[in-house]
Amino acid sequence: MSPDEIGIKQSSAEKTFLLYKQGMSVEQIASSRGYSITTVEGHLVPFVAKGEIDINELVEPEKQQKIRSVLSGFKKENGLASVKTKLPSGITFSEIKFVQAALNRNEAGS
């Protein structure tokens, strides 16, 4: 039974996470839920931060390395746009957010 079937309220992000864990791709979730891909990716960021989704499932290691190198000097007040401009165009804001969430989790765990 799904949580909805037994009357448990779930946030939209939790529903997205559940679909992701059931094996649906980000694109499939976006299509089935009527959301944009960036909305679905935004729903997944907190689950990367909590370690419930492995960053390697969402961002290729090569891209992670490039993002980490730029994030090492990141100042929050400058915003992520300052990071994005220093990276290849093939790297998305969502990928930056996923890597940032994973880094924050690792830093909090150290």
DARATA-V596927 format. One record per helix or strand. SS is the DSSP state (H for helix, E for strand). FROM is the first residue (numbers start at 1). TO is the last residue. If there is no record, write none. Layout:
ss=SS from=FROM to=TO
ss=SS from=FROM to=TO
This chain:
ss=H from=12 to=21
ss=H from=26 to=33
ss=H from=37 to=49
ss=H from=55 to=57
ss=H from=61 to=71
ss=H from=76 to=78
ss=H from=80 to=84
ss=H from=93 to=109
